[in-house]
């Protein structure tokens, strides 16, 4: 007996069984086609709504759908902790990018005072704790919605911030070198060296695979271009700074390998960022500015030039220390000294570029500051500008210029209250349900819904396979009569027509909600 009470005939003829098998196969194919069409329509509608909202240029119908959705969410009951935890995205690791950058910055300030290192250690511990918390929440989200993970790696509003996760990892490694090695001794020096190369391999995979997935799965327009498009290669943009810091305590060949690897990674990151700069500036010239609350994200464009400037200068200083005089078989002059001499003009060449991008972003924010409300992009106030401060510190160091170093310290001091402001507003937004609430988190509904659609598709496929197995087993049963087989055939035909319709209806209801 089946679940709906229909009895299978004890014996079914071979023709009837074959007919039922063909019907099951056709229903399987038809169901796949209908569900994929429904899922594709839902995904396109959600993506269109969210990208239009980000760009501030939504069409009338799209805007009406967005307003209707927001009104529906306002009337819905508040979510509990279980459901709110499903709304944590890769963008939350921007907290760790900024906190880790502050820890790195405080470890390089030239004019220290008693307690400065302790403040840096506090930032590092906060970064480590929040990173573990966000990682656990992301793991819980994808454990409950595993099919949302691949969608999150190519969805326009979430996928680019996967690179931010790896930047957070790099800054944790940098903090371990800065604050951990002096306390722990030689064993951590060896551990950091191994972890650096593991990170290097992961960053390479991310830089290649992330763009490959986005190129094949999404079609983005020039009007949607944002500095965040460079985030998949951001792990390489901070590799130069991390490599120089790690090389300080390495010796011999290990130090040379890390310096060379850091320079190669910095070159890849800067080159890709240069291409994204072109797209981003074209968008600013030809399209409207992003909405006011998203404009802090413009500071992301500061990072590539800032961290490349800092990375090249720091690597030059370590090359001067670790590169052998006869490196590459050159004996006419010290190769390390030449490397350092070249790094200084190259770093200074990029220094003002990061300041220019920071100034453009600042003026754009001041222009519409009264219309801004907190979003996760506000953490871009800190991380890229911390890179600019680090670059300024290194320029002042190599030029032995106290005014430049003082200017860098002033910028560093200004970043501390900015970090505190973002932290307080972030906690306030979570408490007031301006984050982790329906209609408040861009892209998360679309990504999570993709899991639900894929799950229903998989469940229906399993049901069809069960029906097919039952029809095949009927051939092995005893008895006679075709009434059960006819009922089975009717049920399969009904499933073919009803199941896709139910999925379409569910997708439509979710879009309306």
HELIX and SHEET records of a PDB file:
HELIX    1   1 UNK A   14  UNK A   55  1                                  42    
HELIX    2   2 UNK A   60  UNK A   75  1                                  16    
HELIX    3   3 UNK A   81  UNK A   84  1                                   4    
HELIX    4   4 UNK A   85  UNK A   87  5                                   3    
HELIX    5   5 UNK A   90  UNK A   93  5                                   4    
HELIX    6   6 UNK A   94  UNK A  106  1                                  13    
HELIX    7   7 UNK A  116  UNK A  144  1                                  29    
HELIX    8   8 UNK A  148  UNK A  152  1                                   5    
HELIX    9   9 UNK A  159  UNK A  161  5                                   3    
HELIX   10  10 UNK A  162  UNK A  175  1                                  14    
HELIX   11  11 UNK A  176  UNK A  180  3                                   5    
HELIX   12  12 UNK A  181  UNK A  184  1                                   4    
HELIX   13  13 UNK A  186  UNK A  217  1                                  32    
HELIX   14  14 UNK A  222  UNK A  224  5                                   3    
HELIX   15  15 UNK A  227  UNK A  233  5                                   7    
HELIX   16  16 UNK A  234  UNK A  237  1                                   4    
HELIX   17  17 UNK A  239  UNK A  247  1                                   9    
HELIX   18  18 UNK A  252  UNK A  286  1                                  35    
HELIX   19  19 UNK A  292  UNK A  299  5                                   8    
HELIX   20  20 UNK A  300  UNK A  322  1                                  23    
HELIX   21  21 UNK A  327  UNK A  329  5                                   3    
HELIX   22  22 UNK A  335  UNK A  367  1                                  33    
HELIX   23  23 UNK A  369  UNK A  371  5                                   3    
HELIX   24  24 UNK A  376  UNK A  381  5                                   6    
HELIX   25  25 UNK A  383  UNK A  399  1                                  17    
HELIX   26  26 UNK A  402  UNK A  431  1                                  30    
HELIX   27  27 UNK A  444  UNK A  474  1                                  31    
HELIX   28  28 UNK A  483  UNK A  512  1                                  30    
END                                                                             
